[in-house]
Amino acid sequence: MSKKLTILDIAKLSGVGKSTVSRVLTNDPKVRPETRARVEQVIAESGYVPSKSAQSMRGGSQKVVGVIISRLDSPSENRAVSRMLQVLYQHGYDVVIMESQFDRGKTQAHLQVLAKRNVDGVIVFGFTDMDLSTLVDWENRAVLVAMDCEQVSSINYDNRGIINQALHYLQQKQLSQIAFIGVNPQDKTTGLMRLQAYLDWCEANGKVPNYQTGALHHESAYQLVDHVLQKETQAIVCASDTLALGVIKRLQERQREDIAVTGVGGNELLSFLFPNVYSVDPGYHQAGEQAANLLIHQLTSESVDCVHITQQPASSV
């Protein structure tokens, strides 16, 4: 063939993903024999010549993992990543950290860069607009965090259980007039699922819902307080600790510090500054540890299936 073939061409001719071809080239033992034979036959018949970087990797794993975080300034994701790094480093893996900024295009570009670098696997923090099909080619070399995906192993948080725990705490305090400030429901996890848990609680307890949603930012919550604050309001449940900070500031200005506030995140600084705030820890550290261990298991096992884990809340502060 006159055209110089690429690894993507070989993948298409073989009917497999690009990552599978890479694994054949690096002698990955987890490739099925029949798949390896098919890919090697296409390579032989086409005259494809692997790049020097691929040839130099024939000894096997580089022990490098890519982690794509949504926001580098996210307290919740940083808590998960800090534990994730401990586990990966303990097992001899180096880590490349990249930021998606909730941008599907950036995420796709990052995955392409990591694929070109032939990293062993990736851990990706998901978001609503993410194109999950970009992870499918990684097969069992990827773990998705904070979202569910049938075709890729995933670890998600119990978003409904988190809010139910906060509501149960307030009920134990004999508080029943409870408002909610959350995230735009277009966000299917932090937004929609946490809001739905509050709405279901209202229906089950015969309460008229009193809620507002906005951006995942303390300024947004600060501005929304006046829309839910009523004379009889006893508590405000917030979908995150970040929102709780904005709510607390506005309540102080309104001299309504009698109102109980709950958050989500288990932020130690929040609990230190405002000891009366109840914050549910969704289990960020535990999710980071599980994600790292799950990926390592997938990379080192000959045969693995997709695993889907719902991380239960760890504790509250």
C-alpha positions in Angstrom: 0.0 0.0 0.0 1.4 3.4 -0.9 -0.3 5.2 1.9 1.5 5.1 5.3 -0.9 3.4 7.6 -1.5 4.6 11.1 -2.5 2.6 14.2 -6.1 3.9 13.7 -6.1 2.3 10.2 -5.0 -1.0 11.6 -7.8 -0.8 14.2 -10.4 -0.2 11.6 -9.2 -3.0 9.4 -9.1 -5.4 12.3 -12.5 -4.4 13.7 -11.1 -3.5 17.1 -10.4 -0.3 19.1 -7.1 1.6 18.7 -6.2 0.8 22.3 -6.4 -2.9 21.5 -3.9 -2.5 18.6 -1.6 -0.7 21.0 -1.9 -3.6 23.5 -1.0 -6.1 20.7 2.0 -4.0 19.8 3.2 -3.9 23.4 2.6 -7.6 24.0 -0.1 -7.0 26.5 -0.9 -10.5 27.9 -4.6 -9.6 28.5 -5.4 -9.5 24.7 -7.4 -12.5 23.7 -5.4 -14.9 21.5 -8.0 -14.7 18.6 -8.0 -10.9 18.7 -4.2 -10.8 18.8 -4.0 -13.2 15.8 -6.5 -11.1 13.8 -4.6 -7.8 14.5 -1.2 -9.4 13.8 -2.5 -10.8 10.5 -3.7 -7.3 9.4 -0.3 -5.8 10.4 1.5 -8.5 8.4 -0.7 -8.1 5.3 -0.7 -4.3 5.3 3.0 -3.9 5.9 2.3 -1.6 8.9 5.5 -0.5 10.7 5.0 0.6 14.4 6.4 3.9 15.6 9.7 3.8 17.4 8.0 4.7 20.6 5.7 1.7 20.3 8.5 -0.6 19.4 10.5 0.5 22.5 7.6 -0.4 24.7 7.4 -4.0 23.6 8.6 -5.0 27.0 5.2 -4.2 28.4 3.8 -1.6 30.8 5.2 1.9 31.3 3.4 2.1 34.6 2.0 5.5 33.8 -1.7 6.4 34.4 -3.6 9.4 33.3 -6.0 11.2 35.6 -8.4 13.7 34.1 -10.0 15.9 36.8 -12.9 18.3 36.1 -11.4 21.3 38.0 -8.1 21.6 39.7 -9.7 23.8 42.3 -12.4 21.3 43.2 -12.1 20.4 46.9 -14.1 17.2 46.4 -12.1 15.9 43.5 -8.8 16.9 45.1 -9.8 14.8 48.1 -10.4 11.8 45.9 -7.2 12.4 43.8 -5.0 12.7 46.9 -5.9 9.2 48.0 -5.8 7.9 44.4 -2.2 9.1 44.0 -1.2 7.4 47.3 -2.4 4.1 46.0 -1.0 4.5 42.5 2.4 5.6 43.8 2.5 2.7 46.2 2.1 0.3 43.2 4.9 2.0 41.2 2.8 4.1 38.8 3.6 7.6 37.7 0.6 9.9 37.1 -0.2 12.5 34.5 -3.0 14.9 35.7 -5.0 16.9 33.3 -8.0 19.2 33.7 -11.2 19.0 31.6 -12.9 22.1 32.8 -16.2 20.3 32.1 -15.4 20.6 28.4 -16.1 17.5 26.3 -13.7 18.7 23.6 -10.9 19.1 26.1 -11.6 15.7 27.5 -11.5 14.1 24.1 -8.2 15.9 23.3 -6.7 14.8 26.6 -7.6 11.2 26.0 -6.1 11.4 22.6 -2.8 12.8 24.0 -2.8 10.0 26.7 -3.4 7.4 24.0 -0.5 8.7 21.9 1.7 8.5 25.0 0.6 4.9 25.4 -0.2 5.3 29.1 -1.4 2.1 30.8 -4.8 3.4 31.8 -6.9 6.4 32.7 -9.2 7.5 35.5 -11.6 10.2 34.4 -14.0 12.4 36.5 -17.2 12.5 34.6 -19.6 15.3 34.0 -23.0 15.7 32.4 -21.9 16.8 28.9 -19.1 14.3 28.6 -19.0 12.0 25.6 -18.8 8.7 27.3 -18.1 6.9 24.0 -14.6 8.4 24.1 -13.8 6.0 27.0 -15.1 2.9 25.3 -12.0 2.4 23.2 -10.0 2.2 26.4 -12.0 -1.0 27.2 -10.8 -2.3 30.6 -8.1 0.3 31.0 -10.4 3.0 32.2 -12.4 3.9 35.3 -15.0 6.6 35.4 -15.6 8.5 38.6 -18.8 10.4 39.7 -20.9 9.0 36.9 -22.3 5.7 35.7 -21.4 4.0 32.4 -22.4 0.5 31.3 -19.4 -0.1 29.1 -16.7 1.2 31.4 -16.0 0.4 35.1 -17.3 3.3 37.2 -17.6 4.6 40.8 -20.4 6.9 41.6 -21.6 8.6 44.7 -25.0 7.9 46.4 -26.3 11.3 45.6 -29.8 10.6 46.9 -28.5 9.0 50.0 -26.4 12.0 50.8 -29.3 14.4 50.9 -31.5 11.9 52.7 -28.8 11.7 55.4 -28.8 15.5 55.8 -32.6 15.6 56.0 -32.7 12.8 58.5 -30.2 14.7 60.7 -32.5 17.8 60.6 -35.6 15.8 61.5 -33.8 14.3 64.5 -33.2 17.9 65.6 -37.0 18.4 65.4 -36.7 20.7 62.3 -39.3 20.3 59.6 -39.5 23.6 57.7 -36.6 22.8 55.4 -35.5 24.6 52.2 -33.0 23.4 49.6 -30.4 25.2 47.5 -28.8 23.1 44.8 -27.2 22.9 41.4 -28.9 23.3 38.0 -30.8 20.0 37.4 -29.2 19.8 34.0 -26.3 18.3 36.0 -27.7 14.8 36.4 -25.9 13.9 39.6 -25.1 16.8 41.9 -28.0 18.7 40.4 -30.9 16.5 39.5 -30.4 13.5 41.8 -29.8 15.6 44.9 -32.8 17.9 44.1 -35.0 14.9 43.5 -34.1 13.4 46.9 -35.3 16.6 48.5 -38.5 16.7 46.4 -39.3 13.1 47.4 -38.8 13.9 51.0 -41.2 16.8 50.7 -43.8 14.6 49.1 -43.4 11.8 51.7 -43.7 14.3 54.6 -46.5 16.5 53.2 -44.3 19.6 52.7 -44.5 22.2 50.0 -41.1 22.2 48.3 -39.1 25.4 48.8 -36.0 25.3 46.7 -33.7 27.2 44.2 -31.0 25.9 42.0 -28.1 27.7 40.3 -24.4 27.4 39.6 -22.0 25.3 41.8 -20.5 28.4 43.3 -20.8 30.2 46.7 -21.9 33.4 45.0 -24.8 31.7 43.3 -26.0 30.2 46.7 -25.5 33.6 48.3 -27.9 35.2 45.8 -30.5 32.4 46.1 -30.9 32.6 49.9 -33.4 35.4 49.7 -35.6 33.4 47.3 -36.1 30.5 49.8 -35.8 32.4 53.1 -39.2 32.6 54.9 -40.2 33.6 58.4 -40.9 30.0 59.3 -37.7 28.5 57.7 -35.8 26.4 60.1 -33.1 24.9 58.0 -31.5 25.0 54.5 -30.0 21.9 52.9 -27.3 22.7 50.4 -26.1 20.3 47.6 -22.5 21.1 48.4 -20.2 22.6 51.0 -19.4 25.4 48.5 -23.0 26.4 48.3 -23.2 26.2 52.1 -20.5 28.8 52.4 -22.6 31.3 50.4 -25.7 30.5 52.3 -24.0 31.0 55.7 -22.7 34.4 54.6 -26.1 35.6 53.5 -27.8 34.3 56.6 -25.3 36.2 58.8 -26.1 39.4 56.9 -29.8 38.7 57.3 -29.2 38.0 61.1 -30.8 34.6 60.7 -28.1 32.5 62.3 -30.9 30.6 64.0 -31.3 28.6 60.7 -29.5 25.3 60.5 -27.4 24.7 57.4 -26.2 21.4 56.0 -23.7 20.8 53.2 -22.1 18.0 51.2 -18.4 17.4 51.2 -17.1 16.9 54.7 -14.9 20.0 54.3 -12.8 20.2 57.4 -12.2 24.0 57.0 -16.0 24.5 56.8 -16.6 22.6 60.0 -13.7 24.4 61.7 -15.1 27.9 60.8 -18.7 27.0 61.4 -18.9 24.1 63.9 -22.7 24.1 63.8 -22.8 23.2 60.1 -23.6 19.6 59.4 -21.7 18.3 56.3 -22.1 14.9 54.8 -18.9 13.3 53.4 -19.9 11.3 50.3 -16.8 9.2 50.6 -14.3 11.1 48.4 -11.2 9.5 49.9 -12.8 6.0 49.6 -13.8 6.6 46.0 -10.3 7.7 45.1 -8.8 4.6 46.7 -11.4 2.3 45.0 -10.8 3.9 41.6 -7.1 3.4 41.8 -7.3 -0.2 43.1 -9.9 -1.0 40.4 -7.8 0.3 37.6 -4.7 -1.5 38.9 -6.7 -4.7 39.1 -7.9 -4.3 35.5 -4.4 -3.6 34.3 -2.9 -6.6 36.0 -5.6 -9.2 35.5 -5.9 -11.4 32.4 -9.7 -11.3 32.4 -11.9 -8.6 34.0 -15.5 -7.5 33.7 -16.9 -4.0 34.1 -17.5 -3.1 37.7 -20.0 -0.5 38.9 -19.7 0.8 42.5 -21.9 3.2 44.4 -19.8 4.8 47.1 -21.8 5.2 50.3 -21.4 8.3 52.5 -18.3 7.9 54.7 -19.1 10.2 57.6 -20.4 13.6 58.6 -18.8 16.5 60.4 
